[in-house]
Amino acid sequence: MRSYYGLIGALLTLSLIQIGLGQPVEYGLEERLLKTTADRIKEHGYPAEVHMVETEDNYVIGMFRIPYSHKLQNQNEKRPAILLQHGLTSCSDAWVLSGPNDALAFLLADAGYDVWMGNARGNTYSRNNTRLSTNHPYFWRFSWHEVGVIDMATMIDHILATTGETAVHYVGHSQGTTVFFVLMSERPEFNEKIKTASLLAPVAFMGNMKTLWAKYTRRFIGRPNQLTRMLDTTEVMHSTFFAELYNVFCTHHPILKFMCSNFMYLLNGDTDAGNMNKTVAAHLSETHPAGASSTQVLHYMQEYETGRFCQFDYGVAENRKKYGRDTPPDYDVTRITATLFFYYSDADTLADVQDVEYLASLLPNEPTMTHFPGDLITHGEFNWHVQVKELINTPIINACNAYEKSLDRLKGNK
């Protein structure tokens, strides 16, 4: 029976990706969206900037900035920079949907920070490459490895060049933590460019993940094979097609309905439960899912199947060409030396407590650990929980403030 469910889940994944591929259209943000992140920021009276930054491999990354708070009118004062990075199939909108009273981006601006929100290549705000069309499969030939070592490095360096700062604070959720770990281990010089890193639902090792969707599909898409080669390097989960596709595949057959609901719960949390901010739930379909490459999903499935935190497995022949070895190399997390804060939960079926604590045990500097017991907060709710301000956002701001105060004291003693 498990094999049957697994095959159904794998075929559903194939259908979501292949039909979702369709004919991607290249268009401007204004044509594609009723509101951009900048629009949602300005609605609440805050100033907003859009920065389009090109990577070394020609992807154009969309970034949004709240340079200061209109409440504080602090544009002429020192404002430490902070970068917020979203999770898989999410985007910069995740940091503003809860509104000015709860959303982290607004709270940080009101606390005196220069707030930047990044977007991974391939999502709503980063669907451009100066040499490749989104219709070309090579456009989608990337995983979260490239998002980490290239996109994140590009965004951090752009912030530093724009602001004149020498380091930034960082907040990542889910894949936003994965790409942080990738960058800091593969390019350890970037540890010096991080003041603090607050990591929500940290994802690196995934051997104990408990999502049913992954459990039933792992044997089919957890290792390189003919099916994964069919799934690889295509667009997946973009909102322009997903609503109609969901209605076709996920509302009739009970098994498909179960698999779809489990997958959406994994990404966004339980929108019907009391824990979800209702303001967010009302606007989630306008912005999510924001799109990704299927290779990102497959890479996570490989992590689950192998229990390793390693680069993408292309199969033995291609691995030998790319890595000079039969299997992909592990990320050396002992090279991550930045000051880290982990936020994790018993109710998170993706970033399992055992995996998070195992990662923490390998790091040279012990992270500050905030563990939420019981069913208080699920994986998708770290941005959108009804108590996100008290549980997560205020502690993040306090950690950033403490660092800045210690820095000021250090400068005062010199």
C-alpha positions in Angstrom: 0.0 0.0 0.0 2.9 2.4 0.8 4.4 1.8 -2.6 1.0 2.6 -4.2 0.7 5.9 -2.3 4.3 6.6 -3.1 3.8 6.1 -6.8 0.7 8.2 -6.7 2.6 11.0 -5.0 5.5 10.7 -7.4 3.1 10.9 -10.4 1.3 13.8 -8.8 4.7 15.6 -8.5 5.5 14.8 -12.1 2.1 16.1 -13.2 2.4 19.3 -11.1 5.8 20.0 -12.6 5.2 19.0 -16.2 1.9 20.7 -16.6 3.2 23.7 -14.7 6.0 24.0 -17.1 3.7 25.0 -19.9 4.9 28.0 -21.8 6.5 30.4 -19.2 6.0 34.0 -20.1 8.5 36.7 -19.6 6.9 39.9 -18.3 7.4 42.8 -16.0 6.4 42.7 -12.3 3.5 45.2 -13.0 2.0 42.9 -15.7 2.3 39.8 -13.6 1.1 40.9 -10.2 -1.8 43.0 -8.9 0.6 44.1 -6.1 4.3 43.7 -5.6 6.2 43.6 -2.3 6.9 47.3 -2.8 3.2 48.1 -3.3 2.4 46.2 -0.1 5.0 48.2 1.8 3.8 51.5 0.5 0.2 50.7 1.4 1.2 51.1 5.1 3.1 54.4 4.6 6.6 53.0 4.5 9.1 54.0 1.8 10.0 51.2 -0.6 12.8 50.6 -3.1 13.2 47.9 -5.8 16.7 46.7 -6.6 17.4 44.4 -9.6 20.8 42.8 -9.2 22.5 40.6 -11.7 24.5 37.5 -10.6 27.7 36.2 -12.1 25.7 33.7 -14.1 23.3 36.3 -15.5 20.2 35.8 -13.3 18.5 39.0 -12.3 17.5 39.0 -8.7 14.7 41.2 -7.4 15.3 42.8 -4.0 13.0 45.0 -2.0 14.1 47.6 0.6 12.5 49.5 3.4 15.3 52.0 3.9 13.9 53.7 7.0 10.7 54.1 9.0 8.3 56.9 8.2 7.3 56.8 11.8 10.8 57.5 13.0 11.9 59.7 10.1 15.4 58.2 10.7 16.7 58.4 7.1 19.6 60.6 8.2 20.6 58.3 11.1 22.7 55.2 11.3 20.6 52.2 10.3 22.1 48.7 10.5 21.2 46.6 7.4 19.4 43.3 7.7 18.6 40.7 4.9 15.4 38.6 5.1 15.4 35.4 2.9 12.2 33.4 2.2 11.6 29.6 2.0 10.9 27.2 -0.8 8.2 28.4 -3.3 7.9 31.6 -1.3 9.1 35.2 -1.9 9.7 38.5 -0.3 6.0 39.1 0.3 6.2 36.5 3.1 7.9 39.2 5.3 5.1 41.8 4.9 1.8 39.9 4.7 1.1 40.0 8.4 0.9 43.8 8.3 2.7 46.6 10.2 1.8 45.3 13.7 3.2 41.8 13.2 5.3 41.4 10.1 9.1 41.2 10.7 10.0 43.6 7.9 7.9 46.5 9.3 8.9 45.8 12.9 12.6 45.9 12.0 12.1 49.2 10.1 10.4 50.7 13.2 13.3 49.4 15.3 15.7 51.5 13.3 16.9 48.9 10.7 17.6 49.2 7.0 15.5 46.2 5.9 16.2 44.2 2.7 14.2 41.3 1.4 15.7 38.9 -1.1 14.3 36.6 -3.7 15.7 33.3 -5.0 16.3 32.9 -8.7 13.2 31.5 -10.5 10.5 32.9 -8.2 8.0 35.7 -8.9 10.5 38.5 -8.6 13.6 36.8 -10.1 12.3 35.3 -13.3 14.9 36.9 -15.7 18.3 36.0 -17.0 20.1 38.3 -19.5 21.1 35.3 -21.6 18.4 32.7 -21.1 14.6 32.7 -21.6 12.4 31.1 -19.0 11.2 28.9 -21.9 14.7 27.3 -22.0 15.2 24.4 -19.7 18.7 25.6 -18.9 17.1 28.6 -17.1 15.8 26.1 -14.5 19.0 24.2 -14.2 19.8 25.1 -10.6 19.1 24.0 -7.0 19.4 25.8 -3.7 23.1 25.2 -4.0 23.3 28.0 -6.6 20.9 30.1 -4.7 23.3 29.9 -1.8 26.7 30.3 -3.3 25.7 32.8 -6.0 22.4 34.6 -5.3 22.9 35.1 -1.6 26.5 36.2 -2.0 25.4 38.7 -4.7 22.6 40.1 -2.5 24.8 40.5 0.6 27.6 42.2 -1.4 25.0 44.5 -3.1 23.7 45.6 0.3 27.2 46.3 1.6 28.1 48.2 -1.5 24.9 50.3 -1.3 24.9 51.0 2.4 28.6 51.2 3.2 28.2 48.7 6.0 30.8 46.0 6.4 28.3 43.3 7.6 24.6 42.6 7.8 22.2 40.9 10.1 20.4 37.9 8.5 17.0 36.2 8.9 16.1 33.1 6.9 13.2 30.7 7.0 13.4 27.1 5.8 15.2 27.2 2.4 16.4 30.6 3.5 18.4 28.8 6.2 19.6 26.1 3.9 21.1 28.6 1.5 22.7 30.4 4.4 24.4 27.2 5.5 25.5 26.5 1.9 27.1 29.9 1.5 28.9 30.0 4.8 30.3 26.5 4.3 31.3 26.9 0.7 32.5 30.5 0.9 33.5 30.9 4.5 34.8 34.4 4.0 31.1 35.5 4.1 31.0 34.6 7.8 32.7 37.9 8.4 29.9 39.7 6.6 27.3 38.4 9.0 26.6 40.1 12.4 23.8 37.7 13.5 21.8 35.1 11.7 18.4 34.2 13.0 17.3 30.9 11.4 13.7 29.9 11.5 13.0 26.1 11.0 16.6 25.4 10.1 16.9 22.8 7.2 20.2 21.0 6.5 20.1 17.4 7.6 16.7 15.9 6.9 16.9 12.2 7.6 14.2 12.4 10.3 11.7 14.5 8.3 8.2 13.2 9.0 6.1 14.7 6.1 3.9 12.0 4.7 4.3 13.3 1.1 8.1 12.8 1.4 7.8 9.5 3.1 5.7 8.0 0.3 7.6 9.4 -2.6 11.2 9.0 -1.4 11.9 5.7 -3.0 10.8 7.1 -6.4 12.5 10.5 -6.4 15.0 10.4 -3.6 17.8 9.2 -5.8 18.8 9.8 -9.5 16.8 7.7 -11.9 14.7 8.0 -15.0 11.8 9.6 -13.2 13.9 12.3 -11.6 15.5 13.0 -15.0 12.0 13.7 -16.3 11.3 15.9 -13.3 14.6 17.8 -13.3 15.2 21.4 -14.5 11.6 22.5 -14.9 9.5 25.2 -13.2 7.3 24.1 -10.4 4.6 25.6 -8.2 4.1 29.1 -9.6 0.8 30.8 -8.6 -0.1 31.8 -12.2 -1.0 28.1 -12.9 -1.3 26.5 -9.6 -4.8 27.4 -8.6 -6.3 25.9 -11.7 -4.0 22.9 -11.5 -4.9 22.3 -7.9 -8.6 22.2 -8.8 -8.0 19.7 -11.6 -5.8 17.3 -9.6 -6.4 17.8 -5.9 -10.2 18.1 -5.4 -11.6 14.8 -6.6 -9.8 11.6 -5.9 -9.4 11.1 -2.1 -5.7 9.9 -2.3 -4.7 12.8 -4.5 -6.6 15.2 -2.2 -4.8 13.8 0.8 -1.3 14.1 -0.9 -2.1 17.7 -2.1 -3.3 18.8 1.3 -0.2 17.3 3.0 2.1 19.1 0.5 0.4 22.5 1.0 0.4 22.0 4.8 4.2 21.4 4.5 4.7 24.6 2.6 2.3 27.0 4.2 1.1 25.6 7.5 -2.5 24.8 8.4 -4.5 27.8 7.1 -7.6 26.4 8.8 -6.1 26.2 12.2 -6.2 28.9 14.9 -2.4 29.4 14.7 -2.5 31.0 11.3 -2.7 34.8 11.1 -6.1 35.4 9.3 -4.8 38.5 7.6 -2.1 36.4 5.9 -4.5 33.6 5.0 -6.7 36.0 3.1 -3.8 37.2 0.9 -1.7 34.0 0.6 -3.2 32.9 -2.7 -2.3 36.3 -4.2 1.4 35.7 -3.6 2.0 32.0 -3.1 3.3 29.7 -4.3 5.9 31.9 -5.9 7.7 29.3 -8.0 11.0 27.4 -8.0 13.0 24.9 -9.9 12.0 21.2 -9.6 15.7 20.6 -8.9 15.3 22.4 -5.6 12.6 19.9 -4.6 14.6 16.9 -5.8 17.7 18.1 -3.9 15.7 18.2 -0.6 14.4 14.7 -1.4 17.9 13.5 -1.8 18.8 15.0 1.6 15.9 13.0 3.1 16.8 9.8 1.4 20.5 9.9 2.2 20.5 11.7 5.6 23.4 13.8 4.3 23.8 17.5 3.9 25.5 17.5 0.5 25.5 18.9 -3.0 23.1 17.6 -5.7 23.5 14.0 -6.8 23.4 13.9 -10.6 24.2 10.1 -10.8 27.7 8.5 -10.9 28.7 9.5 -14.4 27.8 13.1 -14.1 29.1 13.3 -10.5 32.5 12.2 -11.8 32.5 15.0 -14.3 31.3 17.7 -11.9 32.9 16.6 -8.6 35.6 14.2 -9.6 34.0 11.5 -7.5 31.1 9.0 -7.5 29.0 10.8 -4.9 28.4 14.5 -4.2 30.6 16.1 -1.5 29.2 17.1 1.9 28.9 20.7 3.0 31.5 21.3 5.7 29.4 22.9 8.4 32.4 23.3 10.7 33.3 26.3 8.5 30.2 28.2 9.7 31.5 30.5 12.4 28.8 33.3 12.3 26.7 34.0 15.4 23.6 31.9 15.1 20.1 31.8 16.6 18.0 28.7 15.9 14.2 28.7 16.2 12.7 25.2 15.9 9.6 23.3 16.8 8.2 19.9 17.8 5.3 20.4 15.4 7.6 21.0 12.4 7.5 17.9 10.3 10.2 19.1 7.9 12.9 20.6 10.1 12.8 17.8 12.7 14.1 18.5 16.2 16.6 15.7 16.0 18.0 17.0 12.7 18.2 20.6 13.9 20.0 19.6 17.2 22.4 17.3 15.3 23.3 20.2 13.0 23.9 22.4 16.1 26.2 19.8 17.6 28.5 20.0 14.6 28.9 23.7 14.5 32.1 25.2 16.0 30.1 27.9 17.8 27.0 26.7 19.6 23.8 28.5 18.4 21.4 30.1 20.8 18.5 27.6 20.6 14.8 28.5 20.9 12.7 25.3 21.0 8.9 25.5 20.7 7.4 22.4 22.4 4.2 20.6 21.4 2.0 21.7 18.5 2.5 25.4 19.0 4.0 26.2 15.6 4.3 24.3 12.3 6.9 24.7 9.6 5.0 27.1 7.5 3.9 29.2 10.4 7.3 30.7 11.4 6.3 33.8 9.3 2.6 33.8 9.8 1.7 32.5 13.3 -0.9 34.5 15.0 1.6 35.2 17.8 4.6 35.6 15.5 5.5 39.0 17.0 5.8 37.7 20.6 7.2 34.3 19.8 9.7 35.1 17.1 10.0 38.6 15.8 10.6 40.5 19.0 13.3 38.0 20.1 15.0 38.5 16.7 15.0 42.3 17.1 16.3 41.9 20.7 19.2 39.8 19.4 20.0 42.3 16.7 19.8 45.2 19.2 22.0 43.4 21.7 24.7 43.0 19.0 24.5 46.6 17.9 24.8 47.8 21.5 27.8 45.6 22.1 29.4 47.0 18.9 28.8 50.5 20.1 30.4 49.7 23.4 33.4 48.2 21.7 33.8 51.3 19.5 33.4 53.5 22.5 36.3 51.8 24.3 38.7 52.4 21.4 
